[in-house]
Structures are given as structure tokens and as C-alpha cells.
Amino acid sequence: MHSKKIIVIGGGPAGMMAAIRAGQLNQDVILIEKNPSLGRKLLLSGKGRCNLTNACELNSFLERFPKKAQFLRDTFKKFFNRELMDFFERRGLRLKVERQMRVFPVSDLSSSILDVLKKELSESKIKLLYKREMTDMKIEENKIKGALIRGGEFLACDAIVLATGGLSYGFTGSTGEGLDIAKRLGHRIIAARPGLVPLETKEAYPALLEGLALKHIRLRFTDGKRHVVSEIGEMMFTKTGISGPLVLSLSGKITDWLDYGRKVFIELDLKPALSEEKIDQRLLREFRKNPRRVIKNALKELLPQRMIGVFIKFAKIPGDKNVSQITQKERKTLVVLFKTLRMEIKGPRPIKEAMVTRGGVSLKDIDPRTMESRIVKGLYFAGEMIDVDADTGGFNLQAAFSTGYLAGESASL
Ligand SMILES: Cc1cc2nc3c(=O)[nH]c(=O)nc-3n(C[C@H](O)[C@H](O)[C@H](O)COP(=O)(O)OP(=O)(O)OC[C@H]3O[C@@H](n4cnc5c(N)ncnc54)[C@H](O)[C@@H]3O)c2cc1C
């Protein structure tokens, strides 16, 4: 059978997998990447270790894509976590499953994932064109005819897989041109918003604690009246506010609340395992053990050193006050601070600092059985440029690989 000419735009995980699948099906494939190398964002993923997927079962996996699960079901039926893990393991890369079913290469190096993909691209005889940026597509009678490259080059083809990513970490190459092109062609675009993103606080004190990580704290997100979410985990202070796994996971929900014009407060419970009463008893015990100590030294037993200054400032207690002189009221203020350290959220950091982009090409304009556009025949979408995103845990990369696989296969048929 005559092979089709397929152009894949974007050398991230989605584009590479689309090209590999089309190559395996003996199509004539060109992969176009505007950077001088492939997979820049992939290399940064999982703090350089690449959490490539999650080993949980299908329904739990789909729950991570609220409201988008139905769209992804067909994709995952075709190529899911087991198939992705097999893909790498059959090519000699050993994988391991860590806490919360997160899957990583045993090497702990994202470059080992990229190496397998690059080797497979070469074995599938994919033509790679680097430093080429697609600026537009030629369409006749609503059907793809080719891709236009910056500088005037035109490449004719039968199908295009567009996998240019979202808008986050733009320096890796994902700067949103693919979304602009899709929009020009008539696709609805759900406004791009930052997902998995640090948050800015109205208070300035986090800057004093920049870099300080707090493990096993409870973070409550409230609108000032009721608690919306309350979760235990790890967070970190930044120059402008807060970040860390717990904050990133809740950032989408918090950003939605702010977008609705609501106020959002974060309350930190630094001692989730202890009641107020127990903390009071611990303070009293510390004070009695060494009554000549000053408060800023006594608090060292209960707080990270860098937080002590903030605590005694909020409690309006002079740091050199002797613990034997601390009043019951002052102790009570300290206890409340341990359980409810409050800050108001101003907003998310800019999208370029977000780990994923929320929004993208509307699911209404993509056929979930093929990833083909419902507007232009022969145009397929894959990866983060589609309006799907999830929490951390390997879900986003699996979605990129799965939609890439399906788009590459469908474009070949
Ligand atoms: C710091 C960080 C850590 C992350 N860690 C994880 C993790 O551990 N696990 C996980 O599941 N997810 C993780 N993610 C998310 C995950 O990396 C992305 O969801 C994924 O890379 C999306 O893949 P993609 O192929 O759709 O897009 P991208 O990886 O963004 O690739 C798009 C490619 O298209 C190219 N391109 C763009 N426009 C054009 C054009 N006009 N012409 C030619 N080429 C173009 C870009 O240069 C880029 O190479 C992380 C993200 C970040 C930022």
C-alpha cells in the first residue's frame, strides 16, 4: 500500500510518540522541531528523573482528569500505562514504581527516557528536521495539504499531527504558536491558564522564609468562612508566596476560585497530629524544663529555626523574653499560630512558571476516537495543547504519550 506523508510538529513526548507510531506503521514521517534538540521539557520532568506515568488502574487514572475522563477513555484503551511501560522495558530501560504508584526509570534520569525515544525514532526511519518552526498550514477544500515553515519553506503532506505543547516553561519551546494556528483554522480554544503553579500571597513574610520546606503539614484552603479543601503534605515558601507539591496540586482549584472573584485564604496547621491542648502542654513542658531560656531559643524544639522570628513577631512577644514570664494569653496566641498560620492568596504565578497549561484546543473540536480535528480533515492533535491536564504523578506525560500514539496511528490509516 502507498505510504502516507505525515508531518508531526513538535518534538516533545506527544510528537515523538506520534512520529514513532506512524513510522512503525511504515508511513513516510517527518518530525519538525523548532529547537536544535528534542524533548527539552521532558528532560526537566520529575526534577530531572521523569515521572513518566502512574501505575494505578484505569478508573483511578481517569479520575485525575475531572470532566475530561470520557474524552481520554478511548485513548487510554488503545495505549495506557502498561503499554507505555512495556514500550520502554522492551527496549531495555528498567523502570520502578515509587510511592503513590509514580513510575520512574531506575536510572533516575529523564535523559534515559529521551534516549530510548530518539533511538526508536531513528529505527523507525523518521526524518528529523531541527530549528524549523511551523508558522502555518496549507488547507484546500478543508483538507491538509502541507506545512509552512518560517523562512518560506513549504512541505507537502497528507496529514499533520500538531503537538506543539502548551504555554508553560516557554523557554523549552512551548510558546503557544500551535494554539494560535489551531484558532486561525476555526478551532475553539479554551483560554490558557497556569496549572500546577506556585501561588503569590498578599503577605510579604514568605519572602523571609524563601526556600524553607515544611513536611507533613495540613494545608486548609478557605474562603474565609468555610474550609473548601484540607490536605496533608509538603509545601515550601518562595520569594512571593508558597509552592511545593501540596500547593501545586491545589493551585488549579484555588485559581478557579479567584477567577470567580472569591477570596482565598490558606491556613497552615504545622502540627496536624497535635490538638491545641497538646501543643499547649508541649510548650509548658519546654518552658518548665528550662525556665531561664528566652522564648526564641525555647521555640527551637518545636519550629524550624527560620520560622521563629515570624512567630514571635506575629505573637508580639519580644524574642528575648524569658519563658517564665510568658503569659497564658501569649501562650494561647502561639498555639493558635501553630494550628492556623494564615495568608491570603493574591493569585497564581505567571503561566511560564506553571508545570502545565490548563485550557487549549477544545475537546468539542477533536474526535476522541482518533484525535482528528472535527474542522480540518487530516489534522490531528496530541499532548498538552489539547484541553486536558491533571495533577502531578505521571498523569500529564501519560496523556501526552497516549494522545500522541493515537494521533500517529490514526493519521496513518
Ligand atoms: C518542570 C516540569 C516538570 C514536569 N514533570 C512532569 C512529570 O514528572 N510527569 C508528568 O507527567 N508531567 C510532567 N510535566 C508536564 C509534562 O512535561 C508535559 O505535560 C509534557 O511535556 C507535554 O508534552 P507535549 O509533547 O505535549 O509538549 P512539550 O513537551 O511542550 O513539547 C512541545 C514541543 O513542540 C515544539 N514546538 C512548539 N511550537 C513549534 C512550532 N511552531 N514548530 C516546531 N516545533 C514547535 C517545542 O519546541 C517543544 O519541543 C512537567 C512539566 C514541567 C514544566
The ligand as a Gaussian input file, in Angstrom:
#p B3LYP/6-31G(d) Opt

LIG

0 1
 C        9.332000      21.423000      35.257000
 C        8.319000      20.438000      34.741000
 C        8.312000      19.151000      35.253000
 C        7.352000      18.234000      34.804000
 N        7.375000      16.968000      35.312000
 C        6.439000      16.066000      34.907000
 C        6.475000      14.724000      35.378000
 O        7.387000      14.298000      36.090000
 N        5.461000      13.893000      34.985000
 C        4.464000      14.297000      34.140000
 O        3.565000      13.508000      33.839000
 N        4.453000      15.547000      33.627000
 C        5.422000      16.420000      33.978000
 N        5.416000      17.688000      33.441000
 C        4.461000      18.006000      32.355000
 C        4.955000      17.384000      31.025000
 O        6.339000      17.609000      30.871000
 C        4.198000      17.981000      29.834000
 O        2.820000      17.800000      30.049000
 C        4.646000      17.341000      28.531000
 O        5.991000      17.650000      28.249000
 C        3.765000      17.781000      27.363000
 O        4.256000      17.162000      26.209000
 P        3.970000      17.751000      24.759000
 O        4.729000      16.887000      23.815000
 O        2.539000      17.926000      24.561000
 O        4.590000      19.215000      24.758000
 P        6.073000      19.746000      25.008000
 O        6.847000      18.818000      25.842000
 O        5.906000      21.150000      25.462000
 O        6.722000      19.738000      23.544000
 C        6.273000      20.596000      22.514000
 C        7.403000      20.753000      21.504000
 O        6.907000      21.448000      20.364000
 C        7.913000      22.344000      19.890000
 N        7.236000      23.411000      19.128000
 C        6.363000      24.334000      19.612000
 N        5.903000      25.118000      18.608000
 C        6.512000      24.685000      17.472000
 C        6.447000      25.088000      16.105000
 N        5.650000      26.090000      15.717000
 N        7.214000      24.438000      15.192000
 C        8.020000      23.409000      15.583000
 N        8.121000      22.979000      16.860000
 C        7.373000      23.596000      17.790000
 C        8.547000      22.842000      21.183000
 O        9.824000      23.383000      20.940000
 C        8.570000      21.569000      22.027000
 O        9.760000      20.841000      21.839000
 C        6.384000      18.619000      33.836000
 C        6.419000      19.903000      33.317000
 C        7.378000      20.816000      33.750000
 C        7.413000      22.192000      33.160000

